[in-house]
């Protein structure tokens, strides 16, 4: 199977033009040219499962277009998405922000998603996609170090409760790369598919390894690519694997 992980930055692109004419203007005005390019790239990868971080689920910025539903429809896939914030979060009341989420896209035969929420941090969503032989968790961890580690503890408990081999994919916001999640990986029996620790951020000159695909025993990774695609401020990860 092939898993594509991509932080698409709300389909705003990866350039500095987001800050023209004033800083942050692009986060409000959007970029209507980017979604077709992202769709074409995803199609070229031909993945079985797609984990998308930073998806606009239908705000005024995207002209009310739900990115997850639109890409999935164009590719003949199912979509599963939710906003990143807990039900009681103030962010659920804010224009544009309340439509910011994460999403799984998968082949039509794939169903069975669950939504979990961290107890700490602003970005709290965990999407679990349960397959017949394994499960995939999609996360976007906090920018705050303390919150990240509380989230990792919560994630460890979810993994421990799962009876199937697990893949964990997402933007971990780990400014020290794999070193920051070393103990979490050991405790959860996880290995990084990115054995060379190739950086994924920023896409124009990658220096930091923020995005991870981690997997447990029972899953064999045959290939991991980090394509030089600059449709976002992050680079994507493409992982080929099979369940042993």
DADA-V43820 format. One record per residue. PHI is phi in whole degrees, -180 to 180 (999 if undefined). PSI is psi in radians with two decimals (NA if undefined). Layout:
BEGIN
phi=PHI psi=PSI
phi=PHI psi=PSI
END
This chain:
BEGIN
phi=999 psi=2.81
phi=-125 psi=2.22
phi=-113 psi=2.23
phi=-110 psi=2.18
phi=-112 psi=2.27
phi=-152 psi=2.12
phi=-84 psi=1.87
phi=-95 psi=0.07
phi=54 psi=0.74
phi=58 psi=0.53
phi=55 psi=0.72
phi=-100 psi=-0.15
phi=91 psi=3.13
phi=-115 psi=0.11
phi=-91 psi=3.01
phi=-79 psi=-0.01
phi=-66 psi=-0.19
phi=-61 psi=-0.37
phi=-103 psi=0.41
phi=-120 psi=2.29
phi=-85 psi=-0.24
phi=-131 psi=2.73
phi=-54 psi=2.25
phi=82 psi=0.06
phi=-59 psi=-0.66
phi=-64 psi=-0.48
phi=-68 psi=-0.33
phi=-100 psi=-0.73
phi=-79 psi=-0.48
phi=77 psi=-3.13
phi=-143 psi=1.69
phi=-74 psi=-0.15
phi=-87 psi=-0.23
phi=-85 psi=-0.58
phi=-61 psi=-0.77
phi=-61 psi=-0.61
phi=-67 psi=-0.72
phi=-64 psi=-0.73
phi=-62 psi=-0.76
phi=-62 psi=-0.70
phi=-65 psi=-0.82
phi=-60 psi=-0.73
phi=-60 psi=-0.70
phi=-66 psi=-0.50
phi=-77 psi=-0.51
phi=57 psi=0.98
phi=-83 psi=2.75
phi=-85 psi=-0.62
phi=-133 psi=2.39
phi=-124 psi=2.20
phi=-107 psi=2.02
phi=-111 psi=2.21
phi=-104 psi=2.54
phi=61 psi=1.19
phi=-108 psi=2.35
phi=-86 psi=2.08
phi=-95 psi=0.33
phi=123 psi=0.88
phi=-96 psi=3.11
phi=-64 psi=-0.46
phi=-63 psi=-0.66
phi=-95 psi=0.22
phi=58 psi=0.69
phi=68 psi=0.26
phi=-87 psi=2.21
phi=-83 psi=1.94
phi=-58 psi=-0.75
phi=-63 psi=-0.80
phi=-67 psi=-0.69
phi=-67 psi=-0.85
phi=-62 psi=-0.78
phi=-60 psi=-0.75
phi=-64 psi=-0.72
phi=-67 psi=-0.48
phi=-102 psi=-0.02
phi=69 psi=0.67
phi=-119 psi=2.90
phi=-86 psi=2.70
phi=-127 psi=2.56
phi=-140 psi=2.10
phi=-147 psi=2.85
phi=-163 psi=2.73
phi=-71 psi=2.76
phi=-82 psi=-0.15
phi=-106 psi=2.61
phi=-64 psi=2.84
phi=-59 psi=-0.54
phi=-98 psi=0.18
phi=-73 psi=2.44
phi=-60 psi=-0.50
phi=-63 psi=-0.38
phi=-69 psi=-0.19
phi=-101 psi=-0.18
phi=-90 psi=2.36
phi=-58 psi=2.58
phi=67 psi=-0.98
phi=-58 psi=-0.67
phi=-68 psi=-0.18
phi=-104 psi=0.16
phi=-89 psi=2.17
phi=-149 psi=-2.92
phi=-127 psi=2.84
phi=-153 psi=2.59
phi=-104 psi=2.41
phi=-118 psi=2.49
phi=-153 psi=2.81
phi=-56 psi=2.69
phi=-56 psi=-0.47
phi=-77 psi=-0.16
phi=-95 psi=2.19
phi=-139 psi=3.10
phi=102 psi=0.84
phi=-90 psi=2.66
phi=-132 psi=2.63
phi=-115 psi=2.21
phi=-120 psi=2.86
phi=-137 psi=2.34
phi=-66 psi=2.78
phi=-91 psi=-0.21
phi=-131 psi=2.73
phi=91 psi=2.95
phi=-86 psi=-0.83
phi=-84 psi=1.85
phi=-114 psi=-0.12
phi=-73 psi=2.39
phi=-126 psi=2.14
phi=-104 psi=2.22
phi=-108 psi=2.17
phi=-109 psi=1.95
phi=-96 psi=2.08
phi=-99 psi=3.07
phi=-65 psi=-0.67
phi=-114 psi=-0.16
phi=-157 psi=3.02
phi=-132 psi=2.59
phi=-123 psi=2.27
phi=-107 psi=2.32
phi=-114 psi=2.21
phi=-137 psi=2.76
phi=-136 psi=1.75
phi=-79 psi=2.88
phi=-67 psi=2.67
phi=-75 psi=-0.35
phi=-88 psi=2.28
phi=-58 psi=-0.83
phi=-63 psi=-0.75
phi=-65 psi=-0.67
phi=-58 psi=-0.73
phi=-77 psi=-0.51
phi=-66 psi=-0.67
phi=-66 psi=-0.69
phi=-64 psi=-0.64
phi=-63 psi=-0.78
phi=-62 psi=-0.77
phi=-63 psi=-0.70
phi=-58 psi=-0.74
phi=-66 psi=-0.66
phi=-64 psi=-0.74
phi=-64 psi=-0.74
phi=-61 psi=-0.55
phi=-83 psi=-0.11
phi=-91 psi=2.25
phi=-86 psi=-0.14
phi=-108 psi=2.81
phi=-58 psi=2.52
phi=-119 psi=2.48
phi=-115 psi=2.33
phi=-117 psi=2.15
phi=-130 psi=2.55
phi=159 psi=-3.10
phi=-92 psi=1.89
phi=-89 psi=-0.16
phi=52 psi=0.66
phi=-88 psi=1.74
phi=-71 psi=-0.23
phi=-111 psi=0.33
phi=64 psi=-2.57
phi=-64 psi=-0.45
phi=-57 psi=-0.57
phi=-72 psi=-0.45
phi=-112 psi=0.26
phi=-57 psi=-0.86
phi=-68 psi=-0.66
phi=-61 psi=-0.77
phi=-64 psi=-0.77
phi=-63 psi=-0.77
phi=-66 psi=-0.54
phi=-98 psi=-0.01
phi=67 psi=0.65
phi=-105 psi=2.60
phi=-127 psi=2.59
phi=-86 psi=2.32
phi=-70 psi=-0.40
phi=-90 psi=1.29
phi=-66 psi=-0.40
phi=-91 psi=0.05
phi=51 psi=0.80
phi=-65 psi=2.29
phi=-71 psi=2.67
phi=-124 psi=-0.04
phi=-147 psi=2.47
phi=-78 psi=2.73
phi=-64 psi=-0.52
phi=-72 psi=-0.46
phi=-159 psi=1.34
phi=-60 psi=2.28
phi=-131 psi=-0.42
phi=-122 psi=2.48
phi=-95 psi=1.63
phi=-100 psi=-0.47
phi=-106 psi=2.35
phi=-134 psi=2.57
phi=-121 psi=1.97
phi=-113 psi=2.57
phi=-145 psi=2.69
phi=-98 psi=2.98
phi=-57 psi=2.45
phi=106 psi=-0.20
phi=-120 psi=2.28
phi=-111 psi=2.10
phi=-93 psi=2.15
phi=-98 psi=-0.41
phi=-161 psi=2.48
phi=-137 psi=2.13
phi=-118 psi=2.59
phi=-122 psi=1.50
phi=-63 psi=2.52
phi=-84 psi=1.32
phi=-118 psi=2.12
phi=-110 psi=0.91
phi=-93 psi=0.00
phi=-151 psi=3.11
phi=-83 psi=-0.13
phi=-110 psi=2.71
phi=-92 psi=2.59
phi=-81 psi=2.82
phi=-119 psi=2.33
phi=-121 psi=2.07
phi=-123 psi=2.15
phi=-99 psi=2.28
phi=-151 psi=2.92
phi=-144 psi=2.70
phi=-89 psi=2.19
phi=-75 psi=NA
END
